[in-house]
Amino acid sequence: MDTAANDNQVTELISILSTTLSNIDVEYEFELARIRATAKPDLRAMILDTVRQRHIERREPYVRQIAELRTRADAR
């Protein structure tokens, strides 16, 4: 495979992963809004902390993969 085709694939993969991250972030914002509207006040902070941590953990593999792809692309 030539370098241009490989670069195009890397660019497309980064785009797909970025879209996935955007979708995860939108779902997270909706979940936060739902929790703020429905959770009992005495439990809200604990629930929000749990949801924030889960969000970070869910995003991490995608962020790491994008960074790896960018590093590979920059090394050429």
TIDRENKOL-803369 format. One record per residue: x, y, z of N, C-alpha, C, O in turn; residue in three letters. Coordinates in pm, whole numbers, plus 50000, padded with zeros to 5 digits. Example, Ala and Ser with C-alpha at 12.3 -4.5 7.8 and 13.67 -1.06 7.14 Angstrom:
BEGIN
{{51319; 49431; 50780}; {51230; 49550; 50780}; {51320; 49670; 50780}; {51424; 49668; 50846}; ALA}
{{51285; 49775; 50708}; {51367; 49894; 50714}; {51290; 50003; 50787}; {51341; 50114; 50804}; SER}
***
This chain:
BEGIN
{{50086; 49882; 50000}; {50000; 50000; 50000}; {50090; 50123; 50000}; {50189; 50130; 50073}; MET}
{{50054; 50219; 49919}; {50138; 50338; 49912}; {50111; 50432; 50029}; {50011; 50420; 50099}; ASP}
{{50202; 50526; 50047}; {50195; 50616; 50162}; {50070; 50702; 50160}; {50009; 50724; 50265}; THR}
{{50030; 50751; 50043}; {49911; 50837; 50034}; {49786; 50760; 50075}; {49702; 50813; 50148}; ALA}
{{49774; 50637; 50030}; {49656; 50556; 50066}; {49657; 50527; 50216}; {49553; 50531; 50281}; ALA}
{{49774; 50499; 50269}; {49786; 50473; 50412}; {49750; 50598; 50492}; {49679; 50589; 50592}; ASN}
{{49798; 50714; 50448}; {49765; 50840; 50515}; {49615; 50865; 50512}; {49558; 50913; 50610}; ASP}
{{49552; 50834; 50399}; {49406; 50852; 50389}; {49333; 50760; 50486}; {49234; 50801; 50546}; ASN}
{{49381; 50637; 50500}; {49318; 50544; 50594}; {49335; 50592; 50738}; {49241; 50584; 50818}; GLN}
{{49453; 50643; 50770}; {49478; 50694; 50904}; {49387; 50813; 50931}; {49327; 50823; 51039}; VAL}
{{49376; 50902; 50835}; {49289; 51020; 50849}; {49144; 50977; 50869}; {49072; 51033; 50952}; THR}
{{49101; 50877; 50792}; {48963; 50829; 50807}; {48941; 50762; 50942}; {48836; 50782; 51004}; GLU}
{{49037; 50684; 50988}; {49025; 50623; 51120}; {49016; 50728; 51231}; {48935; 50715; 51323}; LEU}
{{49098; 50831; 51221}; {49093; 50939; 51319}; {48956; 51006; 51316}; {48900; 51038; 51421}; ILE}
{{48903; 51027; 51198}; {48771; 51089; 51185}; {48662; 51002; 51249}; {48575; 51052; 51319}; SER}
{{48668; 50873; 51223}; {48569; 50781; 51281}; {48580; 50779; 51433}; {48479; 50785; 51503}; ILE}
{{48702; 50771; 51484}; {48721; 50771; 51629}; {48677; 50903; 51691}; {48621; 50904; 51801}; LEU}
{{48701; 51013; 51622}; {48658; 51144; 51673}; {48506; 51153; 51678}; {48450; 51209; 51771}; SER}
{{48441; 51098; 51577}; {48295; 51096; 51576}; {48243; 51011; 51691}; {48145; 51048; 51756}; THR}
{{48306; 50899; 51716}; {48268; 50815; 51829}; {48282; 50890; 51960}; {48194; 50883; 52046}; THR}
{{48393; 50963; 51975}; {48412; 51044; 52096}; {48303; 51149; 52110}; {48251; 51172; 52220}; LEU}
{{48267; 51212; 52001}; {48160; 51312; 52005}; {48029; 51249; 52049}; {47955; 51308; 52129}; SER}
{{47999; 51131; 51997}; {47876; 51062; 52037}; {47878; 51026; 52185}; {47776; 51039; 52254}; ASN}
{{47992; 50981; 52234}; {48005; 50948; 52377}; {47983; 51074; 52460}; {47916; 51068; 52564}; ILE}
{{48037; 51186; 52416}; {48022; 51311; 52491}; {47877; 51359; 52492}; {47828; 51409; 52593}; ASP}
{{47808; 51344; 52380}; {47666; 51384; 52374}; {47583; 51296; 52467}; {47497; 51346; 52540}; VAL}
{{47607; 51165; 52464}; {47535; 51075; 52554}; {47560; 51113; 52700}; {47469; 51110; 52783}; GLU}
{{47684; 51147; 52730}; {47721; 51188; 52866}; {47645; 51314; 52908}; {47592; 51320; 53019}; TYR}
{{47638; 51412; 52821}; {47566; 51536; 52854}; {47418; 51509; 52878}; {47358; 51566; 52969}; GLU}
{{47357; 51421; 52796}; {47217; 51386; 52817}; {47199; 51314; 52950}; {47102; 51337; 53023}; PHE}
{{47293; 51225; 52981}; {47285; 51153; 53108}; {47297; 51247; 53227}; {47225; 51234; 53326}; GLU}
{{47390; 51344; 53217}; {47403; 51443; 53325}; {47274; 51521; 53344}; {47230; 51542; 53457}; LEU}
{{47216; 51564; 53235}; {47091; 51640; 53243}; {46979; 51557; 53306}; {46903; 51607; 53389}; ALA}
{{46972; 51431; 53267}; {46869; 51342; 53324}; {46889; 51324; 53473}; {46793; 51327; 53550}; ARG}
{{47013; 51306; 53513}; {47043; 51286; 53655}; {47009; 51412; 53734}; {46948; 51405; 53840}; ILE}
{{47048; 51527; 53682}; {47020; 51653; 53751}; {46870; 51676; 53767}; {46824; 51736; 53864}; ARG}
{{46794; 51627; 53670}; {46649; 51648; 53673}; {46575; 51544; 53758}; {46467; 51572; 53809}; ALA}
{{46632; 51426; 53774}; {46555; 51319; 53837}; {46614; 51263; 53966}; {46541; 51208; 54048}; THR}
{{46744; 51275; 53986}; {46805; 51213; 54104}; {46770; 51290; 54230}; {46756; 51412; 54230}; ALA}
{{46757; 51216; 54337}; {46733; 51279; 54467}; {46855; 51362; 54503}; {46969; 51319; 54483}; LYS}
{{46833; 51482; 54556}; {46945; 51572; 54586}; {47054; 51510; 54674}; {47172; 51539; 54654}; PRO}
{{47016; 51427; 54769}; {47117; 51370; 54858}; {47202; 51263; 54789}; {47308; 51227; 54840}; ASP}
{{47159; 51213; 54674}; {47235; 51112; 54600}; {47301; 51169; 54473}; {47388; 51106; 54414}; LEU}
{{47259; 51287; 54434}; {47300; 51343; 54305}; {47452; 51353; 54290}; {47506; 51313; 54186}; ARG}
{{47522; 51405; 54389}; {47667; 51423; 54377}; {47738; 51290; 54359}; {47829; 51279; 54277}; ALA}
{{47698; 51190; 54433}; {47760; 51058; 54422}; {47734; 50998; 54283}; {47825; 50941; 54222}; MET}
{{47612; 51010; 54236}; {47577; 50956; 54104}; {47656; 51030; 53995}; {47710; 50968; 53904}; ILE}
{{47662; 51162; 54006}; {47736; 51240; 53906}; {47883; 51203; 53904}; {47943; 51193; 53797}; LEU}
{{47943; 51183; 54020}; {48083; 51142; 54026}; {48104; 51008; 53957}; {48200; 50990; 53882}; ASP}
{{48014; 50915; 53982}; {48024; 50782; 53919}; {48010; 50793; 53767}; {48085; 50729; 53693}; THR}
{{47915; 50873; 53722}; {47893; 50890; 53579}; {48013; 50959; 53513}; {48053; 50923; 53403}; VAL}
{{48070; 51059; 53581}; {48188; 51126; 53526}; {48305; 51029; 53512}; {48374; 51029; 53409}; ARG}
{{48328; 50948; 53614}; {48437; 50851; 53608}; {48415; 50750; 53496}; {48508; 50718; 53423}; GLN}
{{48294; 50702; 53482}; {48262; 50608; 53375}; {48284; 50671; 53238}; {48332; 50607; 53145}; ARG}
{{48249; 50799; 53227}; {48268; 50873; 53102}; {48416; 50880; 53066}; {48454; 50857; 52951}; HIS}
{{48499; 50913; 53162}; {48644; 50921; 53140}; {48698; 50785; 53095}; {48776; 50777; 53001}; ILE}
{{48656; 50681; 53164}; {48703; 50546; 53131}; {48655; 50502; 52993}; {48727; 50434; 52921}; GLU}
{{48536; 50540; 52957}; {48479; 50503; 52827}; {48552; 50575; 52713}; {48571; 50516; 52606}; ARG}
{{48591; 50700; 52734}; {48658; 50780; 52631}; {48805; 50741; 52611}; {48859; 50751; 52501}; ARG}
{{48868; 50698; 52718}; {49014; 50681; 52720}; {49069; 50596; 52606}; {49168; 50638; 52544}; GLU}
{{49013; 50480; 52573}; {49071; 50401; 52464}; {49068; 50472; 52329}; {49159; 50457; 52248}; PRO}
{{48963; 50550; 52305}; {48951; 50623; 52179}; {49052; 50737; 52172}; {49115; 50759; 52069}; TYR}
{{49067; 50808; 52282}; {49165; 50917; 52289}; {49305; 50861; 52267}; {49384; 50918; 52192}; VAL}
{{49335; 50751; 52332}; {49467; 50688; 52319}; {49492; 50643; 52175}; {49601; 50664; 52121}; ARG}
{{49391; 50583; 52112}; {49407; 50536; 51974}; {49429; 50653; 51878}; {49512; 50644; 51787}; GLN}
{{49356; 50762; 51897}; {49376; 50880; 51812}; {49518; 50933; 51828}; {49583; 50966; 51729}; ILE}
{{49565; 50940; 51951}; {49701; 50990; 51976}; {49804; 50900; 51907}; {49901; 50949; 51849}; ALA}
{{49784; 50769; 51914}; {49877; 50675; 51850}; {49876; 50693; 51698}; {49982; 50693; 51635}; GLU}
{{49758; 50707; 51642}; {49748; 50726; 51497}; {49814; 50857; 51453}; {49884; 50860; 51352}; LEU}
{{49793; 50963; 51529}; {49855; 51092; 51496}; {50007; 51083; 51506}; {50078; 51139; 51423}; ARG}
{{50057; 51015; 51609}; {50200; 50998; 51625}; {50259; 50922; 51506}; {50363; 50959; 51452}; THR}
{{50191; 50815; 51466}; {50236; 50739; 51349}; {50235; 50823; 51222}; {50329; 50818; 51142}; ARG}
{{50130; 50900; 51205}; {50118; 50983; 51085}; {50226; 51091; 51084}; {50282; 51122; 50979}; ALA}
{{50256; 51148; 51199}; {50359; 51254; 51208}; {50499; 51199; 51188}; {50589; 51274; 51147}; ASP}
{{50520; 51070; 51215}; {50652; 51010; 51203}; {50692; 50987; 51058}; {50808; 50956; 51029}; ALA}
{{50599; 51001; 50968}; {50629; 50976; 50824}; {50689; 51096; 50757}; {50719; 51092; 50638}; ARG}
***
